[in-house]
Amino acid sequence: MNYWITFIYLLFTFSSAQDLNWWQTGAVYQIYPRSFQDSDGDGVGDLKGITSRLDYLVDIGVNTIWLSPIFKSPMADFGYDISDFLAIDPIFGTIEDYDELVREMKARDMHLVLDFVPNHSSNQHEWFQKSINMDPQYSDYYVWKDPIGYDADGNPIPPNNWLSFFGFSAWEWNEQRNQFYLHQFLKEQPDLNYRNPLVIQELKEIINFWLEKGADGFRIDAVIFLFEDPEFRDEPPSGNPNFGPDEYDSLLHIYTRNYNETYDVMRELRVVVDDFPSDVSKLILLEAYESIDLVMRYYGTAEEPIADLPFNFEYLLRFEDEVVTGTRIKDAADLWLDNMPEGKWANWVTGNHDRSRIASKVDPRLVDGVNMINLLMPGTPITYYGEEIGMINTFISYEDTQDPFGCNFGPDMYEKYSRDPERTPMQWDSSVNSGFSTAEKPWLPLNPNYLEVNVENQLMAEESHLKIYKEIINLRKELAIQTGELQYLNVDESLFSFMRVTDNPTNQNYMVLVNFGETDSVVDVSANSLVPPVATVVIKSLSSTVTVGSVLQTSAIPLGPKDSLVLSFNSNNP
Ligand code: TEU
C-alpha cells in the first residue's frame, strides 16, 4: 500500500513538473544591450559582449534573456526607433554575432526573447521615407492628417490636442507631404497606421524572420498605443495640477490608448508565433501600463491565448509608493492573482530600463527580501540586470544626459523624466569602468559605487546579495516553488510572509518572511495548521543575524528591520 502511495506521489511530482514550460520553471533576465558588456571598446555594449557573459548568467541560474532592441536604429530613443526591423545595428555587431549568441545560448539551454516594437518605426525607416513620398503602397503606413487651419503667422495648426508620451504635441509637420504625422513618442518615432492591413502583414513577416533566426519569444513594446480614435477627437484635461500643458499626464488619454482592435492584432500575432513549426514553446511578454482589467485581457483566454506574461506593473508600481508595507505588497499580489484568468501564469517584476531597480525603490537592505518574493511567489520572475547585486540609480548630470525623455524638458526638469539613472553600465568588477568597457568614456557614466558593488566582489564575499540571489533561484527547482499552493502567513504594515506548500510529504515546503518595517520583531506563524513547531533557515538576507541551517521555533522567528528569511519545513509534521 505504502509503495502505491509513494508511486502515485512520484508520478504526480514528475508529471506536474513536466507540464511546466521552460519559462515557468526558469527566470527571465532583462539586458539593456548598450550597458551590459562592451567587447570592442567603443563605450557601448554589444552582442559579442553579451555572449562573453553567458556563463555568468548560467552561474546565477537564469535561463531566459530578454534583450532590449538590437535592431538597426538611429538611436534617437536608443533602439526603440527602428529603421530596419530585420537587421542588427552595427553598434551592437553583425548578424553573425547574433547567430553566435543564439548558438551559444542554445548550447547552454538558454532562451532568447527579442524586443518587438510594433507601435512605431524610426523616421529613417524606408517605409516612412516612401510614405512621405506618397508611394502608393506606403502612403498609408503612418497616421497622416491635414492641418485644421493656419495661424496668423501662416503656421499649420495640428489636427487635435494629443500629446506625445515624451512631452509636447504628438503631431509633427512634414513640409514635403504638407501634412502632420502622429508620433505618440518622439518625432523620430512616427506611429504606424494599424488601420492598414499591410502594416499588420509586415509585422507578421518580422516575427517569422526572427523565429527562424532562433528567437524563442518576444517582448512586445508599448502595445496600448497601437490604435487611436478614428475621429481624432481632442482628449480632455486630466485636471492634475502636477503637470503642465506640455506634459503627457496633463490629459486623460481616452482616445489614444487600448482600443478593442489592439487585442485582435495581438491575438493575430500570437497565432503567427504558435503556427511557427518548433518543438520549443514560445514566450510572449507584453508591455501595458494600464488598469488591471485591461491588462488581464492581454492574457487572452484558454482557447484564444494572447500573451503568456503581460508584465505585472501593478506590483512594480507598489514598490514606488512613498511607503511600502506588507499589506500593500499583498494587495498588489492579490490584485494580480485574483484577476488572472483561469489557467494563466503570474510574473513578478520590480525594475526595467524605464523604471528604477529594487534598491532605488526601497531600502537597499530589502534587496534580498524583494528578490525572495519575486523568485518564490507562484509565477515567473523578471530580473533587470544588476538587480541581483543590488545596483542603484546613478546620478547623471544634465551635460551627461542621453535620454531624450529627459533632454526634452531641459536642465530644470530633466531629472523628473530621464531614464538614464537606471541604464548605466553593469558593474562587473573594481577595475576601470568596472570591467564594462575599455573606452575612455562609456556612453553613460558608471555608478561611482562600482568599487564596492560589483559582481566580482560579491562572488568572492562570504555572503552577498548575489550569492543570496543564486540560492533563491536554486529553490525554483523545488516542487513546492514550481507548483505548490500559495498561502499567506502573517501580513501587516511591516511584515509580508507567505508559504509554498505541496501535500506531498516527501517534499520540502518553504516559507518566506520579509520585514519592511523599521523595528525588530519576533514573528509567530505557528497558528497556521500546516506550519510545524520548528522550521530550518535555508536563506537569510545579508542584514539578518540568524544562522543558515539553524532550526527556529515557528512561534518566535526573529526578524530585524528590513530582514528577510526563507525557512524550510515538512508539513507532514504539523
Ligand atoms: O515604453 C512604452 C511605455 O508604455 C512606457 O513609456 C511606459 O508608459 C513608461 O515607461 C512607464 O514608466 C516603451 C519602452 O519601454 C520605452 O523604453 C520606449 O521609450 C517606448 O516604448 C517607445 O518605444
Boltz pocket constraint, residues with backbone or C-beta under 6 A from the ligand:
constraints:
  - pocket:
      binder: B
      contacts: [[A, 77], [A, 80], [A, 81], [A, 117], [A, 165], [A, 185], [A, 221], [A, 222], [A, 287], [A, 289], [A, 353], [A, 354], [A, 355]]
      max_distance: 6.0
